[in-house]
Amino acid sequence: MATTELSPVVAAVLAGRGIHDPARFLDPAPLALTPAPLDLARAVDRLRAAIGAREPIVVYGDYDVDGIAGTAILVRTLHSLGAQDVRTYIPNRYEEGYGLNDAAIRSLAAEGARVIVSVDCGVTAVREARVARELGVDLIVTDHHHPPRTLPEPYALVNPRRKGDPYPDKELAGAGVAFLLATTLARERFDAVRDDCLQLAAVATVADVVPLRGANRWLVREGLALLNRAPLAGFRAIAKRSGLRLGGIEAYHIGFVIGPRLNAAGRLADAIEALRIVLTDDEAEAKELADALEIRNEERQRLTREVVSAARERALALSDAAVLVMSDAAWPAGIVGLAASRLVEEFGRPAAVISIDGLEGKGSCRSIPEVHIAEALAACSAVLTRHGGHAMAAGFSVAADRIEELTTLLDRAVLTAAGGQMPEPTLRIDLEVDSEELIHPTTIQALKALEPTGAGNPRPLFLIRGVAIRDVRRMGEDHLRCKVRAGRWTVDAVAYGKGQAVEAAQSEERLDLVFTLGSGMFGGERGGILQLELRDFQSVPGGPEATPLASASAGET
């Protein structure tokens, strides 16, 4: 897309974000195949040999959407190449924890596995790689997480983030690395499963909150187009069960609807239901699994509300902390990451929320752009039994009696990473606009050029001043809804998670609003209808004292 074709609003948003080549950003090149990552050729050669010799191949994935989708990419590709014995293994979050583990590798080896391919895990598995070698198992690690100083020594280690790795697309999700392996492995035969794998890679890339730039933007754009046009049976079933309209699904809907349902299985119990739904081509089985995931997700939402409420109360007492660290034996390990995300959104500081099970704590961290949380955790490695992640999210295990020590070390590491002083939380407004111009259908259509939006390319945040509001009311348990009069247009507006601000908003006739442009998420009468998603508001200067509304939640609700 030439710069001259951009609407003034889109051009201003991109310029404000420091994007000086709009065409390159909006229409990125496809996923690079060369120069190949370190060890990719070795991994491909071993898998081709295993297929030819009809050896059992185990695909070992993480229990989140990224790991599940990446596992499905490799399974579908291996089957298309004629692999006769392809098995899968997804560890149980509560019984085994994250990543590769000794017991699983020993069990798989005893069952005849001679090749194990990890997806979205393994870059920290030094001990597990050694066990695999001792057992005569060729372990191929594919991962995208931040590599530790001491790398494992598996048969092959494919991770574009490795020091000295020549591969250019460093920000791929785990499923993106799996997609690269699948493409290289299958070569011209990849066309048979390419469309399926693109859908899976797109969903994983959005759900894992990696930056939607470059190759990631290409993967999501291509995969979303296919998902809307000819979805896999599982995605079709989830969309129908949750009320999404096929043909109008955007990255936003993956983050808020599809991703949470796939994640719900692994958050509460075993992720096998999620794996089955992305592997099946049977519509009836997909419907049954979508129903089960819907029930899981409703339970996940209930537990999230309980944990977030308790965690928020504790966070209010930690006003001087650089990082919000808290733990509880009553908090499920599958929910603490969501709670950490909510704390970051509300308090503007990194958070580490820990579930205690007996003598061990399992924690999840979420961060702010100024603090690379995986590096901060690495600085605390002396008190951790395991850790890993990337800039904005990470996980760890710690002995319960060392949580206090971890709190001190992590606070120091985070403060150092932030330059000695924690930044004040702010909303970065892309553009102040005239309401008449922004709500015009031509502008709304033009803004679609920015899709897919998400991490690294958020939906534009606009400011309009002095608009009239009416019909302010609570929506559901904890959301706010109202109508906004913008010039000659009247549009719906919603603030997720901010039902407590209803009375404050009802006392105002005109407000300055900070918001993104969204659309109705679901099908039926409201599907596709424009709405504003409020992030902040205040009284018009000169009127009553300004009324703040903290940023609305982003991600799983």
C-alpha positions as CSV (number, residue, x, y, z in Angstrom):
1,M,0.0,0.0,0.0
2,A,1.5,3.3,-1.0
3,T,1.7,6.1,1.5
4,T,-0.4,8.3,-0.7
5,E,-3.3,5.8,-0.4
6,L,-3.4,6.1,3.3
7,S,-6.2,8.1,5.0
8,P,-4.9,11.1,7.0
9,V,-5.9,9.4,10.3
10,V,-4.0,6.2,9.5
11,A,-0.9,8.1,8.3
12,A,-0.9,10.2,11.4
13,V,-1.2,7.2,13.7
14,L,1.7,5.4,11.9
15,A,3.9,8.5,11.9
16,G,3.2,9.0,15.6
17,R,4.4,5.5,16.3
18,G,7.7,6.2,14.4
19,I,6.8,4.0,11.4
20,H,8.4,5.8,8.5
21,D,7.8,3.1,5.9
22,P,4.0,2.5,6.1
23,A,3.9,0.2,3.1
24,R,6.5,-2.1,4.5
25,F,4.8,-2.2,7.9
26,L,1.2,-2.7,6.6
27,D,2.2,-5.3,4.0
28,P,5.1,-7.2,5.4
29,A,7.1,-9.9,3.6
30,P,6.2,-13.5,4.3
31,L,7.9,-15.6,6.9
32,A,11.6,-15.8,6.0
33,L,13.0,-19.2,5.2
34,T,16.7,-18.1,4.9
35,P,19.1,-17.8,6.5
36,A,17.8,-20.8,8.5
37,P,18.0,-20.9,12.3
38,L,20.8,-22.8,13.9
39,D,20.1,-26.6,13.9
40,L,17.0,-26.4,11.7
41,A,18.6,-28.5,9.0
42,R,19.8,-31.1,11.5
43,A,16.2,-31.3,12.9
44,V,14.7,-31.7,9.4
45,D,17.2,-34.4,8.4
46,R,16.4,-36.4,11.6
47,L,12.6,-36.1,11.1
48,R,12.9,-37.2,7.5
49,A,14.9,-40.2,8.5
50,A,12.4,-41.1,11.2
51,I,9.5,-40.8,8.7
52,G,11.4,-43.1,6.3
53,A,12.2,-45.6,8.9
54,R,8.7,-45.5,10.4
55,E,10.1,-44.6,13.9
56,P,7.7,-43.4,16.5
57,I,7.8,-39.5,16.7
58,V,6.4,-37.8,19.8
59,V,5.4,-34.1,19.6
60,Y,5.7,-32.7,23.1
61,G,3.9,-29.3,23.5
62,D,3.2,-26.8,26.2
63,Y,-0.3,-26.7,27.6
64,D,-1.2,-23.1,26.4
65,V,-2.6,-22.1,23.1
66,D,0.9,-21.6,21.6
67,G,2.0,-25.0,22.6
68,I,-1.2,-26.7,21.6
69,A,-1.4,-25.0,18.2
70,G,2.3,-25.6,17.5
71,T,1.8,-29.3,18.3
72,A,-1.1,-29.5,15.9
73,I,1.0,-27.8,13.2
74,L,3.7,-30.5,13.4
75,V,1.2,-33.4,13.8
76,R,-0.8,-32.4,10.7
77,T,2.4,-31.9,8.8
78,L,4.0,-35.2,9.8
79,H,0.8,-37.1,8.9
80,S,0.7,-35.4,5.5
81,L,4.3,-36.6,4.9
82,G,3.3,-40.2,5.6
83,A,4.6,-40.6,9.2
84,Q,3.1,-43.8,10.5
85,D,3.4,-43.4,14.2
86,V,3.0,-39.8,15.5
87,R,2.2,-39.4,19.2
88,T,1.5,-36.3,21.3
89,Y,2.3,-35.4,24.9
90,I,1.1,-32.4,26.7
91,P,2.1,-32.2,30.4
92,N,-0.5,-31.6,33.1
93,R,0.1,-28.1,34.6
94,Y,-0.8,-29.3,38.1
95,E,0.9,-32.7,38.2
96,E,4.0,-32.0,36.1
97,G,4.3,-28.2,35.6
98,Y,5.7,-26.4,32.6
99,G,7.9,-27.9,30.0
100,L,9.9,-31.0,29.5
101,N,10.4,-33.3,32.6
102,D,12.5,-36.3,33.4
103,A,9.6,-38.6,34.2
104,A,7.8,-37.9,30.9
105,I,10.9,-38.5,28.8
106,R,11.6,-41.8,30.6
107,S,8.0,-42.9,30.2
108,L,8.0,-42.0,26.5
109,A,11.3,-43.7,25.9
110,A,10.0,-46.9,27.6
111,E,7.0,-46.8,25.2
112,G,9.4,-46.8,22.2
113,A,9.9,-43.2,21.4
114,R,13.2,-42.5,19.7
115,V,12.5,-39.0,18.5
116,I,10.8,-36.3,20.6
117,V,10.1,-32.8,19.2
118,S,9.3,-30.1,21.8
119,V,7.0,-27.2,20.9
120,D,7.1,-23.9,22.9
121,C,9.4,-25.3,25.6
122,G,12.8,-26.8,26.2
123,V,15.3,-24.0,25.9
124,T,16.0,-24.3,29.6
125,A,15.8,-28.1,29.8
126,V,19.5,-28.9,30.5
127,R,18.8,-31.9,32.7
128,E,16.0,-33.3,30.5
129,A,18.2,-33.1,27.4
130,R,20.9,-35.1,29.2
131,V,18.3,-37.7,30.3
132,A,17.2,-38.0,26.7
133,R,20.7,-38.6,25.5
134,E,21.3,-41.2,28.1
135,L,18.2,-43.1,27.0
136,G,19.1,-43.0,23.4
137,V,16.3,-40.5,22.5
138,D,17.0,-37.8,19.9
139,L,15.4,-34.7,21.4
140,I,14.7,-31.8,19.0
141,V,13.9,-28.7,20.9
142,T,11.8,-25.9,19.2
143,D,11.2,-22.9,21.4
144,H,11.0,-19.1,21.3
145,H,11.6,-18.2,24.9
146,H,14.5,-16.2,26.2
147,P,17.6,-18.5,26.2
148,P,19.5,-18.9,29.5
149,R,23.2,-18.5,29.8
150,T,23.7,-22.3,29.9
151,L,21.9,-24.0,27.0
152,P,20.8,-27.6,27.0
153,E,22.5,-30.0,24.6
154,P,19.7,-31.9,22.8
155,Y,20.0,-33.5,19.3
156,A,18.9,-30.1,17.8
157,L,18.0,-26.8,19.4
158,V,15.9,-24.5,17.1
159,N,15.3,-21.1,18.7
160,P,15.8,-17.9,16.7
161,R,16.6,-16.0,19.9
162,R,19.8,-18.0,20.4
163,K,23.0,-15.9,20.6
164,G,24.5,-15.7,17.1
165,D,21.5,-17.2,15.4
166,P,21.3,-15.8,11.8
167,Y,17.5,-16.1,11.4
168,P,15.9,-12.7,11.0
169,D,12.5,-13.2,12.5
170,K,13.4,-13.2,16.2
171,E,9.9,-12.5,17.6
172,L,8.0,-15.6,16.4
173,A,5.7,-17.4,18.9
174,G,6.4,-21.1,19.6
175,A,3.9,-22.1,17.0
176,G,5.7,-19.7,14.5
177,V,8.9,-21.7,15.1
178,A,6.9,-24.9,14.6
179,F,5.4,-23.5,11.4
180,L,9.0,-22.7,10.1
181,L,10.1,-26.3,10.9
182,A,7.0,-27.7,9.2
183,T,7.5,-25.5,6.1
184,T,11.1,-26.5,5.8
185,L,10.4,-30.2,6.5
186,A,7.6,-30.6,3.9
187,R,8.9,-28.2,1.3
188,E,6.7,-28.3,-1.8
189,R,4.4,-30.9,-0.1
190,F,3.5,-28.3,2.6
191,D,0.7,-27.0,0.3
192,A,-1.5,-29.9,1.5
193,V,-1.6,-28.5,5.1
194,R,-0.5,-24.9,4.6
195,D,-3.9,-23.4,5.1
196,D,-4.6,-25.4,8.2
197,C,-1.2,-24.6,9.7
198,L,-1.6,-20.8,8.9
199,Q,-4.8,-20.7,10.9
200,L,-3.1,-22.5,13.9
201,A,-0.1,-20.2,13.7
202,A,-2.3,-17.1,13.6
203,V,-4.3,-18.1,16.6
204,A,-1.2,-18.9,18.6
205,T,0.6,-15.8,17.6
206,V,-2.2,-13.5,18.9
207,A,-2.9,-15.6,22.0
208,D,0.8,-15.7,23.1
209,V,0.9,-11.9,22.9
210,V,4.0,-11.6,20.7
211,P,4.5,-8.4,18.7
212,L,2.3,-8.2,15.6
213,R,5.1,-6.9,13.4
214,G,6.9,-8.3,10.4
215,A,6.5,-12.0,10.0
216,N,4.1,-12.3,12.9
217,R,1.8,-9.7,11.2
218,W,2.0,-11.7,8.0
219,L,1.2,-15.0,9.7
220,V,-1.8,-13.5,11.5
221,R,-3.2,-11.7,8.5
222,E,-3.0,-14.7,6.3
223,G,-4.2,-17.1,8.9
224,L,-7.2,-14.9,9.9
225,A,-8.3,-14.6,6.2
226,L,-8.3,-18.4,6.0
227,L,-10.0,-18.8,9.4
228,N,-12.9,-16.6,8.3
229,R,-13.2,-18.2,4.9
230,A,-12.7,-21.9,5.5
231,P,-12.1,-22.5,9.2
232,L,-10.8,-25.7,10.8
233,A,-13.6,-27.7,12.3
234,G,-12.5,-26.8,15.8
235,F,-12.4,-23.1,15.1
236,R,-15.8,-23.2,13.4
237,A,-17.3,-25.0,16.5
238,I,-15.8,-22.5,19.0
239,A,-17.0,-19.6,16.9
240,K,-20.5,-21.0,16.7
241,R,-20.6,-21.9,20.4
242,S,-19.4,-18.5,21.6
243,G,-21.5,-16.5,19.1
244,L,-18.8,-15.1,16.9
245,R,-19.6,-14.3,13.3
246,L,-17.4,-16.1,10.8
247,G,-16.3,-13.6,8.2
248,G,-15.8,-10.9,10.8
249,I,-13.3,-12.5,13.2
250,E,-10.3,-10.2,13.9
251,A,-7.2,-10.6,16.1
252,Y,-9.2,-9.0,18.9
253,H,-11.6,-11.9,18.9
254,I,-8.8,-14.4,19.1
255,G,-7.5,-12.7,22.2
256,F,-10.8,-12.4,23.9
257,V,-12.9,-15.3,22.7
258,I,-11.1,-18.1,20.9
259,G,-7.8,-18.0,22.9
260,P,-9.4,-18.0,26.3
261,R,-11.5,-21.1,25.5
262,L,-8.6,-23.0,24.2
263,N,-6.5,-22.0,27.2
264,A,-9.2,-22.9,29.7
265,A,-8.6,-26.6,29.5
266,G,-5.0,-26.4,30.5
267,R,-5.6,-23.7,33.1
268,L,-8.1,-25.9,35.0
269,A,-7.1,-29.5,34.3
270,D,-5.7,-31.3,31.3
271,A,-5.2,-29.5,28.0
272,I,-6.1,-32.6,26.0
273,E,-9.5,-31.2,25.1
274,A,-7.9,-28.2,23.5
275,L,-5.4,-30.4,21.5
276,R,-8.2,-32.6,20.3
277,I,-10.3,-29.7,19.0
278,V,-7.5,-28.3,16.9
279,L,-6.6,-31.7,15.5
280,T,-10.1,-33.0,14.6
281,D,-11.7,-32.6,11.2
282,D,-14.9,-34.1,12.4
283,E,-17.6,-31.5,12.9
284,A,-19.6,-33.5,15.5
285,E,-16.6,-34.2,17.6
286,A,-15.6,-30.5,17.3
287,K,-19.0,-29.4,18.5
288,E,-18.8,-31.7,21.6
289,L,-15.4,-30.4,22.5
290,A,-16.5,-26.8,22.0
291,D,-19.3,-27.4,24.5
292,A,-16.8,-28.8,27.0
293,L,-14.4,-25.9,26.5
294,E,-17.3,-23.4,27.0
295,I,-18.0,-25.0,30.4
296,R,-14.3,-24.9,31.3
297,N,-14.1,-21.3,30.3
298,E,-17.1,-20.3,32.5
299,E,-15.4,-21.9,35.5
300,R,-12.1,-20.2,34.6
301,Q,-13.9,-16.8,34.5
302,R,-15.4,-17.4,38.0
303,L,-12.1,-18.4,39.5
304,T,-10.3,-15.4,37.8
305,R,-12.8,-13.0,39.4
306,E,-12.1,-14.5,42.8
307,V,-8.3,-14.5,42.5
308,V,-8.2,-11.0,41.0
309,S,-10.4,-9.6,43.8
310,A,-8.1,-11.0,46.5
311,A,-4.9,-10.1,44.7
312,R,-6.1,-6.6,44.1
313,E,-6.7,-6.1,47.9
314,R,-3.1,-7.2,48.6
315,A,-1.7,-5.0,45.8
316,L,-3.2,-1.9,47.4
317,A,-1.0,-2.5,50.4
318,L,2.2,-2.6,48.3
319,S,2.3,1.0,47.2
320,D,6.1,1.2,47.6
321,A,7.0,-2.0,45.8
322,A,8.6,-2.0,42.3
323,V,7.0,-5.4,41.6
324,L,3.8,-6.8,43.0
325,V,4.6,-10.2,44.5
326,M,2.0,-12.2,46.3
327,S,1.2,-15.9,46.9
328,D,-1.6,-18.1,48.2
329,A,-2.3,-21.8,48.5
330,A,-6.0,-21.2,47.5
331,W,-5.1,-19.7,44.1
332,P,-5.0,-22.2,41.2
333,A,-1.8,-22.3,39.2
334,G,-3.7,-21.9,36.0
335,I,-5.2,-18.6,37.0
336,V,-2.3,-16.7,38.5
337,G,-1.1,-15.5,35.1
338,L,-4.4,-13.9,34.4
339,A,-4.4,-12.3,37.9
340,A,-0.9,-10.9,37.2
341,S,-2.1,-9.4,33.9
342,R,-4.9,-7.6,35.7
343,L,-2.6,-6.2,38.3
344,V,-0.3,-4.8,35.7
345,E,-3.2,-3.2,33.9
346,E,-4.5,-1.6,37.0
347,F,-1.3,-0.6,38.9
348,G,1.1,-0.1,36.0
349,R,3.8,-2.2,37.6
350,P,5.2,-5.7,37.0
351,A,3.4,-8.5,38.9
352,A,4.4,-12.0,40.1
353,V,1.5,-14.1,41.4
354,I,2.3,-17.4,43.0
355,S,0.2,-20.5,43.6
356,I,1.5,-22.5,46.6
357,D,1.2,-26.3,46.5
358,G,2.7,-27.9,49.6
359,L,6.4,-26.9,49.7
360,E,6.5,-25.4,46.2
361,G,5.2,-22.3,44.6
362,K,4.4,-21.9,40.9
363,G,4.4,-18.3,39.7
364,S,3.5,-16.3,36.7
365,C,4.9,-12.8,35.9
366,R,3.6,-10.1,33.7
367,S,5.4,-6.9,33.0
368,I,5.5,-3.4,31.5
369,P,7.6,-2.4,28.4
370,E,10.4,-0.9,30.5
371,V,11.2,-4.2,32.3
372,H,12.3,-7.4,30.6
373,I,10.8,-9.7,33.1
374,A,12.6,-12.9,32.0
375,E,15.9,-11.2,32.5
376,A,14.7,-9.9,35.9
377,L,13.9,-13.4,36.9
378,A,17.2,-14.7,35.7
379,A,18.8,-12.3,38.2
380,C,17.0,-14.2,40.9
381,S,17.9,-17.7,39.6
382,A,19.8,-18.5,42.9
383,V,16.4,-18.9,44.7
384,L,14.4,-20.4,41.8
385,T,14.1,-24.1,40.9
386,R,13.2,-23.2,37.3
387,H,12.3,-20.2,35.3
388,G,11.8,-19.0,31.7
389,G,9.8,-16.7,29.5
390,H,10.3,-13.5,27.5
391,A,10.1,-9.8,27.9
392,M,6.5,-9.3,28.9
393,A,5.6,-12.7,30.5
394,A,7.4,-15.4,32.3
395,G,6.9,-18.3,34.7
396,F,8.9,-19.8,37.5
397,S,9.0,-22.3,40.4
398,V,10.3,-21.5,43.9
399,A,10.4,-23.2,47.2
400,A,7.6,-21.9,49.4
401,D,10.0,-20.9,52.1
402,R,12.1,-18.8,49.7
403,I,9.2,-16.6,48.4
404,E,10.1,-13.8,50.8
405,E,13.7,-13.9,49.6
406,L,12.5,-13.9,46.0
407,T,10.4,-10.9,46.7
408,T,13.4,-8.9,47.8
409,L,15.6,-10.0,44.9
410,L,12.9,-9.5,42.2
411,D,12.1,-6.0,43.5
412,R,15.7,-5.1,43.3
413,A,16.1,-6.5,39.8
414,V,12.9,-4.8,38.5
415,L,14.0,-1.5,39.9
416,T,17.4,-1.8,38.3
417,A,15.8,-2.7,34.9
418,A,13.6,0.4,35.1
419,G,16.7,2.6,35.7
420,G,16.3,3.1,39.4
421,Q,12.8,4.6,39.3
422,M,9.5,3.0,38.3
423,P,7.7,4.9,35.5
424,E,4.3,6.4,36.1
425,P,1.6,4.5,34.3
426,T,0.3,6.4,31.4
427,L,-2.0,6.0,28.4
428,R,-0.2,6.7,25.1
429,I,-2.8,8.5,23.0
430,D,-2.2,8.2,19.3
431,L,-4.3,11.1,18.1
432,E,-6.7,13.8,19.2
433,V,-9.5,13.8,16.7
434,D,-12.7,15.5,15.7
435,S,-15.6,13.2,16.5
436,E,-17.4,13.9,13.2
437,E,-14.3,12.9,11.2
438,L,-13.4,9.8,13.2
439,I,-16.9,8.2,13.3
440,H,-17.3,8.8,9.6
441,P,-17.7,5.4,7.8
442,T,-14.9,6.2,5.4
443,T,-12.4,6.7,8.3
444,I,-13.6,3.5,10.1
445,Q,-13.0,1.5,6.9
446,A,-9.6,3.1,6.4
447,L,-8.5,2.1,9.9
448,K,-8.9,-1.5,9.0
449,A,-5.6,-1.2,7.2
450,L,-4.0,-1.4,10.6
451,E,-5.3,-4.8,11.3
452,P,-4.3,-7.2,12.7
453,T,-3.8,-5.2,15.9
454,G,-2.6,-6.4,19.2
455,A,0.8,-6.6,21.0
456,G,3.3,-4.4,19.2
457,N,0.6,-2.8,17.1
458,P,-2.3,-1.9,19.4
459,R,-5.6,-0.5,18.2
460,P,-5.2,3.2,18.0
461,L,-6.0,5.2,21.1
462,F,-8.0,8.3,20.3
463,L,-9.0,11.4,22.3
464,I,-12.1,13.4,21.7
465,R,-13.2,16.3,23.9
466,G,-16.5,17.4,25.2
467,V,-18.8,14.8,23.9
468,A,-22.3,14.2,25.2
469,I,-23.0,10.8,27.0
470,R,-26.3,9.3,28.0
471,D,-27.9,6.0,29.0
472,V,-25.0,5.1,31.3
473,R,-25.6,1.7,32.9
474,R,-23.9,-1.4,34.3
475,M,-23.4,-4.3,31.9
476,G,-23.2,-7.7,33.4
477,E,-21.3,-7.9,36.7
478,D,-18.5,-5.5,36.1
479,H,-18.7,-3.5,32.9
480,L,-20.0,-0.1,31.9
481,R,-22.1,0.7,28.9
482,C,-23.3,4.1,27.6
483,K,-24.2,6.0,24.4
484,V,-21.9,8.7,23.0
485,R,-23.1,11.5,20.8
486,A,-20.3,12.3,18.4
487,G,-21.3,15.0,16.0
488,R,-24.2,13.7,14.0
489,W,-23.4,10.1,15.0
490,T,-24.6,8.3,18.1
491,V,-22.6,5.2,19.0
492,D,-22.4,2.6,21.8
493,A,-19.5,2.7,24.2
494,V,-18.3,0.1,26.7
495,A,-15.6,0.0,29.4
496,Y,-14.8,-3.6,30.3
497,G,-14.2,-4.3,34.0
498,K,-15.2,-0.8,35.1
499,G,-18.7,-1.2,36.4
500,Q,-17.7,0.6,39.5
501,A,-17.5,3.9,37.5
502,V,-21.1,3.9,36.5
503,E,-22.2,6.4,39.2
504,A,-19.4,8.8,38.4
505,A,-20.2,8.7,34.7
506,Q,-23.9,9.2,35.3
507,S,-23.2,12.5,37.1
508,E,-21.6,14.0,33.9
509,E,-23.3,15.4,30.7
510,R,-20.1,15.9,28.7
511,L,-16.8,14.1,28.9
512,D,-13.3,14.0,27.3
513,L,-12.9,10.4,26.2
514,V,-9.9,8.2,25.5
515,F,-10.9,5.1,23.5
516,T,-10.3,2.6,20.8
517,L,-12.7,1.8,18.0
518,G,-14.1,-1.7,18.2
519,S,-17.1,-3.5,16.9
520,G,-19.7,-5.8,18.4
521,M,-17.9,-9.1,19.1
522,F,-20.7,-11.4,18.6
523,G,-23.2,-12.4,15.9
524,G,-26.9,-11.7,15.7
525,E,-28.3,-8.2,15.7
526,R,-25.3,-6.6,17.3
527,G,-22.6,-8.3,15.3
528,G,-20.2,-5.9,13.5
529,I,-21.9,-2.8,15.0
530,L,-19.4,0.0,15.8
531,Q,-18.7,0.7,19.4
532,L,-16.2,2.7,21.4
533,E,-14.1,0.9,23.9
534,L,-13.4,3.4,26.7
535,R,-10.0,3.4,28.3
536,D,-10.3,6.6,30.3
537,F,-12.5,9.7,30.7
538,Q,-12.5,13.0,32.6
539,S,-14.9,15.9,33.1
540,V,-14.6,18.7,30.6
541,P,-12.2,21.3,32.0
542,G,-14.0,24.1,33.7
543,G,-16.7,21.7,34.9
544,P,-16.7,19.4,38.0
545,E,-13.5,17.8,39.2
546,A,-12.0,15.4,36.6
547,T,-13.3,11.8,37.0
548,P,-10.7,9.2,36.1
549,L,-11.4,5.8,34.7
550,A,-8.5,3.4,34.8
551,S,-7.5,1.5,31.7
552,A,-9.9,-1.3,30.7
553,S,-8.6,-4.8,30.7
554,A,-7.0,-6.4,27.7
555,G,-6.8,-10.1,27.1
556,E,-8.8,-12.9,28.7
557,T,-11.9,-11.8,30.6
